[in-house]
Amino acid sequence: MEGTEVYLPSLSLDCVIFGFHENQLKVLLLKMKNAKEWCLPGGFILKNEDINEAVKRVLKERTGLSKIFLQQFNVFGKPKRSDSNFHRNILRKDGIELKNDHWLFRRFVTIGYYALVEYSYVNPRPDSFSDYCTWRDIDDLPKLMMDHRQILDKALQILRSHLRYHPIGYNLLPEKFTMPQLQRLYETILHKKLDRRNFQRKILSYGIMKRLKEVKTGGAHKAPYLYSFDLPNYHKALEEGLQGGW
């Protein structure tokens, strides 16, 4: 098992990967081997690796995607956030016995990132310490190891605050979407209902969307128009922010 000659000691990454599917906000989780707890995708930083490149590597290993919206949002470093006995028991059940002073059992400070991905593009992949890598509804989460629930809750809090003054959707919705789909995404993240007319008027006033000539087919009601994001304006709004908020 590779050690401190390869990785930076006592520093790790944890990623909260959000997706949106069937009007539900999802988060990608790993099911740990030999344990009941689940965890966030994460990993360690190579000694000669940029931190942002490290998180891109970890995310590609878990999702198969290379172009992902990433936001570093916090550092978690409470002295007792790591549970050495938890990791030691998991490895022991897998036939791996390490010395008590092994680098994996030391205190770890972790850097938190959140990522926004289009659900249908993701190919979830477990790592060597987990049996499953799968999407879970944000409102129906299993027990998470260590402080991973705190990290997830903080990421959701930050995402909501970012959403109030920056555009969200390009990384979570299909290339073509309806106004009700976009509104449902905002409502799900903000955890509150938004007035339909006010939402449409405000979102269109930002100039970040283009209404297409196509309509969504297959519904029982009047077919709504499809929209796509105006990417130059969208990215400009990401950098400069939106006026008014939600």
C-alpha positions as CSV (number, residue, x, y, z in Angstrom):
1,M,0.0,0.0,0.0
2,E,1.5,3.3,-1.1
3,G,2.4,5.7,1.6
4,T,4.0,9.1,2.4
5,E,6.7,8.7,-0.3
6,V,3.8,9.1,-2.8
7,Y,1.1,11.1,-1.0
8,L,1.1,14.3,1.1
9,P,0.7,13.1,4.7
10,S,-2.3,14.3,6.7
11,L,-4.1,16.0,3.9
12,S,-7.1,14.6,1.9
13,L,-9.9,15.7,-0.4
14,D,-13.6,15.0,-0.1
15,C,-16.1,15.7,-2.9
16,V,-19.8,16.4,-2.7
17,I,-21.0,15.5,-6.2
18,F,-24.5,16.8,-6.9
19,G,-26.8,15.6,-9.7
20,F,-30.4,16.3,-10.6
21,H,-32.8,13.5,-11.8
22,E,-36.6,13.1,-11.9
23,N,-37.0,16.3,-9.9
24,Q,-34.7,15.1,-7.1
25,L,-31.4,16.5,-6.1
26,K,-29.0,13.6,-5.8
27,V,-25.5,13.1,-4.3
28,L,-23.0,10.4,-5.2
29,L,-21.9,8.2,-2.3
30,L,-19.7,5.2,-1.8
31,K,-20.6,2.2,0.3
32,M,-17.6,1.2,2.4
33,K,-16.4,-2.4,2.4
34,N,-16.9,-4.3,5.7
35,A,-18.8,-1.4,7.2
36,K,-22.4,-0.1,7.4
37,E,-21.4,3.5,6.8
38,W,-21.3,5.2,3.5
39,C,-18.9,8.0,2.5
40,L,-18.2,10.8,0.1
41,P,-15.9,10.2,-2.8
42,G,-12.4,11.4,-1.9
43,G,-8.8,10.7,-2.0
44,F,-5.2,11.8,-1.3
45,I,-3.0,14.3,-3.0
46,L,0.2,13.2,-4.8
47,K,3.3,15.0,-3.6
48,N,3.9,16.7,-7.0
49,E,0.3,17.3,-7.8
50,D,-1.7,20.5,-7.8
51,I,-4.6,20.3,-5.4
52,N,-7.2,21.3,-8.1
53,E,-5.7,18.6,-10.4
54,A,-5.9,16.1,-7.6
55,V,-9.7,16.6,-7.2
56,K,-10.2,16.4,-10.9
57,R,-8.4,13.1,-10.9
58,V,-10.5,11.8,-8.1
59,L,-13.7,12.9,-9.7
60,K,-12.8,11.3,-13.1
61,E,-12.1,8.0,-11.3
62,R,-15.6,8.1,-9.6
63,T,-17.7,9.5,-12.5
64,G,-15.8,9.0,-15.7
65,L,-16.1,12.7,-16.4
66,S,-13.3,15.2,-17.0
67,K,-15.1,18.5,-17.5
68,I,-16.9,19.2,-14.2
69,F,-18.0,22.3,-12.4
70,L,-15.9,22.4,-9.2
71,Q,-16.0,24.7,-6.2
72,Q,-13.7,24.5,-3.2
73,F,-15.9,25.5,-0.3
74,N,-14.3,24.7,3.1
75,V,-11.5,23.0,5.0
76,F,-12.4,20.4,7.8
77,G,-9.8,19.9,10.4
78,K,-11.2,19.1,13.8
79,P,-8.6,17.0,15.8
80,K,-10.8,14.0,16.2
81,R,-12.6,14.0,12.8
82,S,-10.5,10.9,11.8
83,D,-11.3,7.6,13.4
84,S,-8.2,5.4,13.2
85,N,-9.9,2.4,14.7
86,F,-12.7,2.6,12.1
87,H,-10.2,2.4,9.3
88,R,-8.0,-0.2,11.0
89,N,-11.0,-2.6,11.5
90,I,-12.1,-2.2,7.8
91,L,-8.6,-3.1,6.6
92,R,-8.3,-5.9,9.0
93,K,-11.5,-7.5,7.8
94,D,-10.1,-7.3,4.3
95,G,-7.0,-9.1,5.4
96,I,-4.7,-6.0,5.7
97,E,-2.9,-5.5,8.9
98,L,-1.0,-2.2,9.3
99,K,1.2,-0.9,12.1
100,N,-0.4,1.6,14.5
101,D,1.8,4.4,13.3
102,H,0.9,3.9,9.6
103,W,0.1,7.2,7.8
104,L,-3.5,6.1,7.1
105,F,-4.2,6.2,10.9
106,R,-2.9,9.8,11.4
107,R,-5.0,12.9,11.8
108,F,-6.2,14.2,8.4
109,V,-7.3,17.6,7.4
110,T,-9.6,17.5,4.4
111,I,-10.4,20.0,1.7
112,G,-14.1,20.1,0.7
113,Y,-15.2,20.5,-2.9
114,Y,-18.6,20.4,-4.4
115,A,-19.2,19.4,-8.0
116,L,-22.3,19.8,-10.3
117,V,-22.7,17.1,-13.0
118,E,-25.4,16.1,-15.5
119,Y,-26.8,12.9,-14.0
120,S,-27.1,10.9,-17.2
121,Y,-23.5,11.4,-18.2
122,V,-22.1,9.9,-15.0
123,N,-20.8,6.3,-14.8
124,P,-20.4,5.7,-11.0
125,R,-17.3,3.7,-10.1
126,P,-16.4,2.4,-6.6
127,D,-12.9,2.6,-5.4
128,S,-10.7,-0.2,-3.8
129,F,-12.2,0.5,-0.3
130,S,-15.9,0.4,-1.3
131,D,-18.4,-2.0,-2.8
132,Y,-20.8,0.4,-4.4
133,C,-20.8,3.9,-5.9
134,T,-24.3,5.1,-6.4
135,W,-26.7,8.1,-6.4
136,R,-28.8,8.8,-3.3
137,D,-31.6,11.3,-2.8
138,I,-30.5,14.2,-0.8
139,D,-33.7,13.8,1.4
140,D,-33.0,10.0,2.0
141,L,-29.4,9.7,3.0
142,P,-27.8,6.7,4.8
143,K,-25.5,7.0,7.8
144,L,-22.2,8.5,6.7
145,M,-18.8,7.9,8.2
146,M,-16.8,10.3,10.3
147,D,-17.8,13.9,9.6
148,H,-19.0,13.3,6.0
149,R,-22.6,14.3,6.8
150,Q,-21.3,17.6,8.2
151,I,-19.3,18.1,5.0
152,L,-22.3,17.3,2.8
153,D,-24.6,19.7,4.8
154,K,-22.0,22.5,4.5
155,A,-21.7,21.9,0.7
156,L,-25.5,22.2,0.4
157,Q,-25.5,25.3,2.4
158,I,-22.8,26.9,0.2
159,L,-24.6,25.8,-3.0
160,R,-27.8,27.5,-1.8
161,S,-25.9,30.7,-1.0
162,H,-24.1,30.6,-4.4
163,L,-27.4,30.0,-6.2
164,R,-28.9,33.2,-4.9
165,Y,-26.4,35.4,-6.8
166,H,-24.9,33.1,-9.5
167,P,-26.5,31.0,-12.3
168,I,-27.0,27.3,-11.7
169,G,-28.3,24.7,-14.2
170,Y,-25.8,24.3,-17.0
171,N,-24.0,21.5,-15.2
172,L,-27.2,19.8,-13.8
173,L,-29.7,19.9,-16.7
174,P,-29.8,18.4,-20.2
175,E,-28.6,20.6,-23.0
176,K,-32.2,21.4,-23.8
177,F,-34.7,21.9,-21.0
178,T,-38.0,23.5,-20.1
179,M,-38.7,26.4,-17.8
180,P,-40.6,24.2,-15.3
181,Q,-37.5,21.9,-15.2
182,L,-35.3,24.8,-14.4
183,Q,-37.7,26.1,-11.8
184,R,-38.0,22.7,-10.1
185,L,-34.2,22.6,-9.9
186,Y,-34.0,25.9,-8.2
187,E,-36.9,25.0,-5.8
188,T,-35.2,21.7,-4.9
189,I,-31.9,23.3,-4.1
190,L,-33.4,26.3,-2.3
191,H,-36.0,24.0,-0.6
192,K,-38.8,26.4,-1.1
193,K,-41.6,27.1,-3.7
194,L,-41.1,29.9,-6.2
195,D,-43.8,31.9,-8.0
196,R,-43.9,30.6,-11.6
197,R,-44.4,34.0,-13.3
198,N,-41.8,35.8,-11.1
199,F,-39.3,33.0,-11.6
200,Q,-39.7,33.1,-15.4
201,R,-39.5,36.9,-15.6
202,K,-36.4,37.1,-13.4
203,I,-34.5,34.3,-15.0
204,L,-35.1,35.6,-18.5
205,S,-34.0,39.1,-17.4
206,Y,-30.5,37.8,-16.8
207,G,-30.0,37.1,-20.5
208,I,-28.3,33.7,-19.8
209,M,-30.9,31.6,-21.7
210,K,-32.1,31.2,-25.2
211,R,-35.7,30.0,-26.1
212,L,-35.6,27.5,-28.8
213,K,-38.1,26.9,-31.6
214,E,-38.6,23.4,-30.3
215,V,-41.2,22.3,-27.7
216,K,-41.1,19.4,-25.3
217,T,-43.2,16.5,-26.6
218,G,-45.0,13.6,-24.9
219,G,-46.7,15.6,-22.0
220,A,-50.3,15.6,-21.1
221,H,-50.6,19.4,-21.1
222,K,-49.7,22.1,-23.5
223,A,-46.1,21.5,-24.7
224,P,-43.7,24.0,-23.1
225,Y,-40.9,25.6,-25.1
226,L,-37.4,24.2,-24.7
227,Y,-34.5,26.4,-23.7
228,S,-30.7,26.2,-23.7
229,F,-28.1,28.3,-21.9
230,D,-26.3,31.1,-23.7
231,L,-22.9,30.0,-22.6
232,P,-20.9,33.2,-23.1
233,N,-23.5,35.1,-21.0
234,Y,-23.8,32.3,-18.5
235,H,-20.0,32.2,-17.8
236,K,-20.0,36.0,-17.6
237,A,-22.7,35.8,-15.0
238,L,-20.7,33.2,-13.1
239,E,-17.8,35.6,-12.8
240,E,-19.7,38.8,-12.2
241,G,-22.8,37.5,-10.3
242,L,-26.5,38.2,-10.8
243,Q,-28.4,41.2,-9.5
244,G,-31.3,40.7,-7.1
245,G,-30.8,37.2,-6.0
246,W,-33.6,34.8,-5.0
